[in-house]
Amino acid sequence: MSIKLPPNLLNKRESLTADDYKEIHVHPIFSSKVIKDSSIIKDSVKVAVLEQHGRLDGTGYPIRLKTKPHELIFKNHCCCRCTSRHDFRKGI
């Protein structure tokens, strides 16, 4: 499941346009705003949601931070665990 991204964009078979990329690049900001006031989500997970598309060289989006390998693994793991379906619960 993706928050804010329409299925037609996620399933698009053609090359993405500049407008498509703009829409994709803001979804972590939207997702971060959705969970920011939640008392049951740890602050480290809230940061991971915002920075989930970070890259080691700082070319990720939306905030272009350089990140360390272990931080990148943690952020991606948090996002995958939150959105994936598991035997004991549905993804969000």
Backbone torsions as a table, in degrees:
resi	resn	phi	psi	omega
1	MET	NA	142.8	177.1
2	SER	-122.7	135.2	177.6
3	ILE	-86.7	124.3	173.1
4	LYS	84.4	-21.5	-178.1
5	LEU	-89.7	125.7	-178.9
6	PRO	-70.9	146.5	-179.5
7	PRO	-55.9	-35.7	-178.9
8	ASN	-64.8	-27.8	176.3
9	LEU	-78.6	-42.3	179.8
10	LEU	-65.1	-31.9	-176.6
11	ASN	-101.7	10.4	-176.3
12	LYS	-62.6	130.3	-178.9
13	ARG	-91.0	-24.7	179.5
14	GLU	-79.9	171.1	175.4
15	SER	-64.1	145.1	178.7
16	LEU	-74.3	144.0	177.5
17	THR	-88.8	172.5	176.6
18	ALA	-60.8	-39.1	177.3
19	ASP	-65.5	-38.0	176.5
20	ASP	-59.9	-46.0	180.0
21	TYR	-62.9	-39.1	177.3
22	LYS	-59.8	-43.5	179.9
23	GLU	-65.7	-41.4	178.8
24	ILE	-64.3	-40.9	-174.6
25	HIS	-70.8	-15.6	178.6
26	VAL	-96.2	-8.2	-176.4
27	HIS	-63.4	-32.1	176.3
28	PRO	-65.8	-32.5	178.3
29	ILE	-67.1	-45.9	177.7
30	PHE	-59.9	-47.4	-179.6
31	SER	-60.4	-40.6	179.3
32	SER	-62.9	-40.0	178.5
33	LYS	-66.4	-35.2	-179.5
34	VAL	-62.4	-37.9	-174.1
35	ILE	-102.2	-3.2	-170.6
36	LYS	-58.9	-33.7	-177.3
37	ASP	-95.4	4.4	-179.2
38	SER	-71.7	131.3	178.4
39	SER	-87.3	-11.0	-178.3
40	ILE	-96.1	-7.4	178.5
41	ILE	-102.8	125.1	-178.8
42	LYS	-64.8	149.8	179.2
43	ASP	-58.2	-36.8	-179.5
44	SER	-63.7	-34.0	178.0
45	VAL	-73.6	-37.0	177.5
46	LYS	-61.3	-41.6	177.0
47	VAL	-65.2	-41.5	-180.0
48	ALA	-60.9	-38.3	178.6
49	VAL	-63.0	-43.6	179.9
50	LEU	-67.0	-37.8	-173.7
51	GLU	-102.6	18.1	-173.2
52	GLN	-61.3	-21.3	179.7
53	HIS	-107.2	24.4	175.8
54	GLY	-67.1	159.3	177.8
55	ARG	-134.7	156.0	-177.8
56	LEU	-57.5	-35.2	-176.7
57	ASP	-90.4	1.3	177.9
58	GLY	85.3	11.8	-178.5
59	THR	-94.1	2.9	179.3
60	GLY	-71.4	-176.7	-179.1
61	TYR	-132.7	159.4	6.7
62	PRO	-93.0	-10.3	-171.9
63	ILE	-111.7	4.4	172.0
64	ARG	52.2	47.4	176.1
65	LEU	-89.4	141.7	168.6
66	LYS	-76.1	143.0	-177.7
67	THR	-135.4	158.2	179.0
68	LYS	-88.8	153.0	-177.0
69	PRO	-53.1	-44.0	-177.4
70	HIS	-68.1	-31.9	177.2
71	GLU	-69.0	-40.5	-179.9
72	LEU	-63.8	-42.0	178.2
73	ILE	-62.7	-44.7	179.4
74	PHE	-60.5	-47.1	-177.4
75	LYS	-62.4	-44.5	179.6
76	ASN	-68.3	-36.6	178.5
77	HIS	-64.2	-44.3	179.3
78	CYS	-59.0	-46.5	-177.7
79	CYS	-67.3	-39.1	178.5
80	CYS	-66.4	-40.9	-179.6
81	ARG	-66.4	-35.4	-178.4
82	CYS	-72.4	-33.8	-172.1
83	THR	-102.8	-10.8	-178.2
84	SER	-87.5	150.7	175.9
85	ARG	-82.8	136.9	177.3
86	HIS	-125.0	163.9	-179.6
87	ASP	-57.7	-32.3	-174.5
88	PHE	-94.2	-7.4	178.4
89	ARG	-166.1	161.4	175.2
90	LYS	-85.0	155.5	171.7
91	GLY	-70.9	163.2	-179.3
92	ILE	-80.1	NA	NA
